[in-house]
Amino acid sequence: MRILPLVVSLTVACISLAAAPPGKSPQPGAKPPQANPSKWAPSKGDPYSVTVPVDATAASASAAQNNAINGGRSRAWTELSHRLVPQKDWAKLPGLDSGTLERMVRGYTVSSERRSTTRYVARITYVFNPNAVKHLLRVANIGVSEPSGSAILLVAMSPTYNAHSPWAQALAAQKTGAAAFPLVTPIGDEVDQSSLGSARFSEASWGQIQPVAARVHAGEAVLLQATSPAASKVTVRMRRVGPGKPVTISDIEVPVGAGTPPEKVYATAAQQATSAIEDAWKNRGTVEVSKKTTMVAEVRITSLPQWVSLLARLSAIPSVTDVNVAGMNTGEARVNFTYSGTPDQLKSAAGQANLNLADRGGTWWISSGVQAGDEAGAAE
């Protein structure tokens, strides 16, 4: 293809500006910046925001506040890293000093604040920088688990679905919208009961579950069938239903002590079941950073802003590195890049960046997932 140096130069310049390094971090020991709720308030269901309670005592109010914020940041990182990384890789997580942690946090918000001359108590939500977190995990050679982009519907069955059963209520109490793979439960009204009431654990199809999942914006589902809590143990069988890559989840067994209330038994079973589901999805979505492949792909160009925006989004995909423009011609271009993981994982990650990656007759094509008009606005 004929190279267009001017267009390529403009592209590189735009990407360089977009990738400019952050400003200088605060000096160690400096007073932590004040929270700015309007700037750092986390979005609903943001997997990179973590809320922890803090409580610290020191010789002065400002020292207590500083100790509380620094200590909370460390606990928030532990919770976040365990949220994103499969349990088998927790031992590989690097130890981080306070300066590194501070640079990884975009900001924080404070609630339920109480203070005295020597004590500081609050609940703090830390908002981590997703790119910084993913970069650190890649450097540590830890697989990065890419979210699927939609929630997972949990359907409680004992043996059939009933929104008011103790098992369904225990699962509803365990759901979380701020996980890497958000878990949701059915609305539980008559519409859901009509669709799910006749569902059977071994036979229910996605066509039967999908209308209920769509109401809570879930793209797949897990059926969880629990046995009676009156026995010496509760067994929870789990079956994934939905489109896309399948996942197998092992059954769990929860011992039941004599005299344990059914509500407590089900609550323990729900906690263990949801943890097993989250870990199974993290393992399914984990990109093996050691497996690297080079891809050559074609791109249609409709405008310079569209082209710059597409390249910037491709470069921002966590599993993609070394993006290069191999050639250009009027209305089209060829790019090559290195990526970690499998083509299916790359396609999923590209979808998260509003990019479509398709194999057309042995040739890979990349296109935008938004309209051209929106693309121009995204580049501004």
C-alpha positions in Angstrom: 0.0 0.0 0.0 1.1 3.6 -0.6 2.2 5.3 2.7 0.8 8.7 3.5 3.4 10.3 5.8 1.4 13.4 6.7 -1.6 11.4 7.9 0.6 8.9 9.8 2.4 11.8 11.5 -0.8 13.5 12.6 -2.0 10.1 13.9 1.1 9.5 16.0 1.0 13.1 17.3 -2.6 12.7 18.4 -1.9 9.4 20.1 1.1 10.8 21.9 -0.9 13.6 23.3 -3.6 11.1 24.5 -1.0 8.9 26.1 0.9 11.8 27.9 2.1 10.7 31.4 0.3 12.0 34.5 1.5 14.9 36.5 4.1 14.6 39.2 2.8 12.7 42.2 2.7 14.3 45.7 5.8 14.0 47.9 5.9 11.3 50.5 4.5 12.4 53.8 2.5 15.3 52.3 -1.0 15.9 53.5 -3.5 13.8 51.4 -5.5 15.9 48.9 -9.1 16.6 49.9 -11.8 14.5 48.3 -13.6 16.0 45.3 -16.9 14.2 45.0 -18.0 16.0 41.8 -14.8 14.8 40.1 -14.1 11.4 41.6 -17.6 10.0 42.4 -17.5 6.4 41.1 -20.1 5.3 38.5 -22.6 2.7 39.5 -21.2 -0.8 39.3 -17.6 0.5 38.7 -15.4 -2.5 39.4 -12.4 -0.2 40.0 -14.0 1.6 43.0 -13.8 0.1 46.5 -15.4 1.4 49.7 -13.7 0.5 53.1 -14.2 1.7 56.7 -11.3 3.6 58.2 -10.5 4.3 61.8 -7.2 5.8 63.0 -5.8 7.5 66.1 -2.8 9.8 66.3 -1.4 12.7 68.2 -3.3 15.2 66.1 -6.5 15.3 64.0 -4.6 15.8 60.7 -2.2 12.9 61.5 -5.1 10.6 62.3 -6.8 11.5 59.0 -3.6 11.0 57.1 -3.1 7.6 58.7 -6.7 6.5 58.1 -6.6 7.5 54.4 -3.3 5.7 53.8 -4.3 2.6 55.7 -7.7 2.5 53.9 -5.9 2.8 50.5 -3.9 -0.4 51.2 -7.0 -2.4 52.3 -8.9 -1.1 49.2 -6.1 -2.4 47.0 -6.3 -5.8 48.6 -10.0 -6.0 48.0 -9.7 -4.7 44.4 -6.9 -7.1 43.5 -8.8 -10.1 44.9 -11.8 -8.9 43.0 -10.0 -8.9 39.6 -7.5 -11.8 39.9 -8.4 -15.5 40.2 -7.7 -16.9 43.6 -5.0 -19.2 42.3 -2.9 -16.1 41.4 -3.4 -14.1 44.7 0.1 -15.3 45.9 1.7 -13.7 42.9 0.3 -10.2 43.6 3.2 -7.8 44.2 3.6 -5.9 47.5 3.1 -2.2 46.9 4.5 0.7 48.9 2.4 3.7 49.9 3.8 5.9 47.0 2.9 3.3 44.3 -0.6 2.9 45.8 -1.1 6.6 45.9 -0.3 6.9 42.2 -2.7 4.2 41.3 -5.7 5.9 42.9 -7.4 8.6 40.8 -9.2 10.0 43.9 -11.5 9.2 46.7 -14.8 10.3 48.3 -15.7 10.3 52.0 -18.9 9.5 53.8 -20.0 9.0 57.5 -17.1 11.1 58.6 -16.4 11.6 62.4 -13.4 13.1 64.0 -12.0 14.4 67.3 -8.7 15.9 68.2 -6.9 12.5 68.0 -9.2 10.2 66.1 -10.6 10.0 62.5 -13.4 7.6 61.5 -15.1 7.4 58.1 -16.1 5.3 55.1 -13.9 6.1 52.0 -14.5 5.1 48.4 -11.2 4.8 46.5 -11.4 5.1 42.7 -8.5 3.3 41.1 -7.1 4.0 37.6 -8.0 1.0 35.5 -5.0 1.4 33.1 -2.6 1.6 36.0 -4.0 -1.5 37.6 -3.9 -3.5 34.4 -0.4 -2.4 33.7 0.8 -3.5 37.1 -0.8 -6.9 36.7 0.7 -7.4 33.3 4.2 -6.4 34.6 3.8 -9.0 37.4 2.9 -11.6 34.8 -0.6 -12.0 36.2 -3.4 -12.8 33.8 -5.8 -9.9 33.4 -9.4 -10.9 33.7 -11.5 -8.9 31.2 -15.2 -8.3 32.2 -17.7 -9.6 29.8 -19.6 -6.3 29.6 -22.9 -7.6 31.0 -24.2 -8.9 34.3 -24.8 -12.5 35.3 -28.3 -13.5 36.3 -28.5 -15.8 39.4 -31.6 -18.0 39.4 -32.3 -19.7 42.7 -34.0 -23.1 42.5 -35.1 -25.3 45.4 -36.0 -27.3 43.4 -37.9 -24.8 41.2 -37.8 -21.0 41.2 -39.8 -19.0 43.8 -38.8 -15.4 44.4 -39.9 -15.5 48.1 -38.1 -18.7 49.0 -35.3 -18.5 51.7 -32.8 -19.6 49.1 -33.8 -16.9 46.6 -33.7 -14.3 49.3 -30.2 -15.5 50.4 -28.9 -15.2 46.9 -30.5 -11.7 46.5 -28.6 -10.5 49.6 -25.3 -11.7 48.1 -25.5 -10.0 44.7 -23.1 -7.2 44.0 -23.0 -4.6 41.2 -19.5 -3.5 41.9 -17.6 -6.7 41.0 -15.6 -7.4 37.9 -18.5 -9.6 36.8 -21.7 -8.1 38.4 -24.2 -10.5 39.8 -27.9 -9.8 39.7 -31.1 -11.6 40.6 -34.5 -11.6 38.9 -36.9 -8.8 39.8 -39.1 -11.5 41.2 -42.6 -10.3 40.2 -45.4 -12.2 38.5 -43.8 -11.8 35.1 -40.6 -13.5 36.2 -42.5 -16.2 38.1 -44.5 -16.9 35.0 -41.3 -17.4 32.9 -39.2 -19.2 35.5 -41.8 -21.1 37.5 -41.7 -24.1 35.1 -38.0 -24.0 34.5 -36.1 -27.2 35.4 -32.4 -27.2 36.4 -31.2 -29.7 33.8 -33.5 -28.7 31.0 -33.9 -24.9 31.1 -32.8 -23.1 27.9 -31.5 -19.6 27.3 -34.6 -18.9 25.3 -36.6 -19.5 28.5 -34.3 -17.5 30.8 -33.4 -14.6 28.4 -36.6 -12.5 28.8 -36.0 -12.4 32.6 -32.3 -11.7 32.1 -33.0 -8.8 29.7 -35.1 -7.1 32.4 -32.0 -6.7 34.6 -29.5 -6.2 31.8 -27.9 -9.7 32.1 -26.2 -11.4 29.2 -26.0 -14.9 30.7 -27.3 -16.8 33.7 -26.4 -19.4 36.3 -29.0 -21.7 37.7 -28.3 -22.6 41.4 -30.3 -25.5 42.8 -29.9 -26.0 46.6 -31.0 -29.0 48.6 -32.8 -28.8 51.9 -31.0 -27.2 54.9 -32.5 -29.7 57.2 -30.0 -32.4 56.2 -26.4 -32.7 57.5 -25.1 -30.7 54.5 -26.5 -28.5 51.7 -25.4 -29.2 48.1 -25.6 -26.4 45.6 -25.5 -27.5 41.9 -24.7 -24.7 39.4 -25.3 -24.6 35.7 -24.4 -21.8 33.3 -27.0 -20.9 30.6 -26.5 -18.4 27.8 -24.7 -17.5 24.6 -21.0 -17.4 24.1 -18.1 -19.3 25.7 -19.4 -21.9 28.2 -18.1 -22.3 31.7 -18.3 -25.3 34.0 -18.8 -24.6 37.7 -18.3 -27.4 40.3 -21.0 -28.1 42.9 -20.3 -27.0 46.4 -21.2 -28.7 49.7 -21.9 -26.8 52.9 -21.9 -28.7 56.2 -24.9 -28.0 58.5 -24.3 -28.0 62.2 -27.1 -29.2 64.5 -29.6 -26.5 65.3 -28.3 -24.1 62.6 -31.2 -21.9 61.4 -32.1 -22.5 57.7 -31.5 -18.8 56.9 -27.9 -18.9 58.2 -27.3 -22.2 56.2 -28.6 -20.6 53.0 -26.6 -17.4 53.6 -23.4 -19.4 53.9 -24.2 -21.4 50.9 -25.0 -18.3 48.9 -21.7 -16.7 49.8 -19.7 -19.7 48.8 -21.7 -20.2 45.6 -21.3 -16.5 44.4 -17.5 -16.7 45.2 -17.2 -19.8 43.1 -19.1 -18.1 40.2 -16.9 -15.0 40.3 -13.8 -17.1 40.3 -15.0 -19.3 37.4 -15.7 -16.2 35.4 -12.4 -14.6 36.3 -10.6 -17.8 35.1 -12.7 -17.8 31.9 -11.8 -14.2 31.1 -8.2 -14.3 32.1 -5.8 -13.3 29.4 -2.5 -15.3 29.5 0.0 -12.6 29.3 2.8 -15.0 28.3 0.9 -16.0 25.1 1.5 -13.3 22.5 0.4 -13.2 18.9 0.8 -10.7 16.1 -2.2 -9.7 14.1 -2.5 -7.8 10.8 -5.9 -6.2 10.2 -7.5 -3.9 7.7 -9.4 -0.6 8.5 -11.8 1.5 6.5 -11.1 5.2 6.9 -14.0 7.7 6.6 -12.2 10.7 8.2 -9.1 11.7 10.1 -10.9 12.0 13.5 -12.5 8.6 13.0 -9.1 7.0 12.1 -7.3 8.7 15.1 -10.1 7.7 17.5 -10.0 4.1 16.3 -6.2 3.8 16.6 -6.4 5.3 20.1 -9.0 2.9 21.3 -7.1 -0.1 19.8 -3.9 1.0 21.6 -5.8 1.4 24.9 -7.0 -2.3 24.9 -5.1 -3.8 27.9 -4.0 -6.9 26.0 -2.8 -5.0 23.0 0.8 -3.6 22.5 3.0 -2.4 19.7 0.4 -1.0 17.4 1.9 0.0 14.0 0.5 1.4 10.8 1.8 -0.9 8.1 0.3 1.0 5.1 -2.4 3.4 4.0 -4.3 4.2 0.8 -7.3 6.3 0.1 -10.1 5.2 2.4 -8.3 2.3 4.0 -5.3 1.3 6.1 -3.5 -1.7 7.4 -2.3 -2.1 11.0 -0.3 -4.7 12.8 -0.2 -5.2 16.6 0.7 -7.7 19.3 -1.9 -9.1 21.7 -2.0 -11.5 24.6 -4.5 -14.3 24.9 -6.8 -15.8 22.3 -8.6 -14.2 19.3 -11.9 -14.7 21.1 -10.6 -12.8 24.2 -9.3 -10.1 21.9 -12.7 -9.7 20.2 -14.3 -9.4 23.6 -11.8 -6.8 24.8 -12.2 -4.9 21.5 -16.0 -4.9 22.1 -15.4 -3.2 25.5 -13.5 -0.4 23.5 -16.4 0.0 21.1 -14.5 -1.8 18.3 -15.6 -4.7 16.1 -13.0 -7.3 15.1 -14.1 -9.7 12.4 -12.5 -12.5 10.3 -13.7 -12.1 6.7 -12.5 -14.8 4.5 -9.2 -15.1 6.3 -8.6 -11.3 6.6 -9.1 -9.5 9.9 -11.0 -6.2 9.8 -11.4 -3.6 12.6 -14.3 -1.2 12.6 -15.9 1.2 15.0 -18.8 0.1 17.2 -20.3 3.6 17.1 -21.6 5.9 14.4 -19.2 8.0 12.4 -20.7 11.2 13.9 -20.1 9.9 17.4 -16.6 8.9 16.4 -15.6 12.4 15.5 -16.9 13.6 18.8 -15.0 11.0 20.7 -11.8 12.2 19.1 -12.2 15.7 20.3 
